[in-house]
């Protein structure tokens, strides 16, 4: 399984993580608490989230590495919807640096 991670600097990381988890809970078996979230999009792909006072860390795990870029876009596009009030974050989300894991 391929994995990629990104760190989003924002004081609202917990709020955005909670919003994303609640949003996707309508379609998926989402698990989350105040600092972590897991969205299992399918058996072969998921998004893990960890939030703290300084930001939000997103990690995508996916079986087909060729689909990684599309999953990254989906997650960031949804985050942009919830972060529209934070202008600098929305601008910076266009330049998110995803890093392959292991």
C-alpha positions, 0 to 999 in steps of 0.5 A: 500500500502506498502512503503520502502525508501532508502537514497543514499549518492552521490553528483550526486543525481540530475544527477542520478535522472534525468537520471533514470526519462528520461530512464523510460520516454520512457515506463511510464508517468514520472513526474520530475523536478530538485529535485523530480521525480515520476515513475509510473511503474503501477497502483499498484507500483511507485518509488518516488525520491528526490535529493539534494546536498548530495544524492538521496532518493528513495521511492517505493510504491507497493500494493503487499508487496511480490513484494517489494524486486524485485522492490528494485532490479530493481531500484538499478540495473538501478541506478548502470548503471548510476553510473558506474563511481562512483566506491564507489557508485556502491560498496555501492549500493550492500549494500543499506539499505531499510527501511519500511515506516509507 
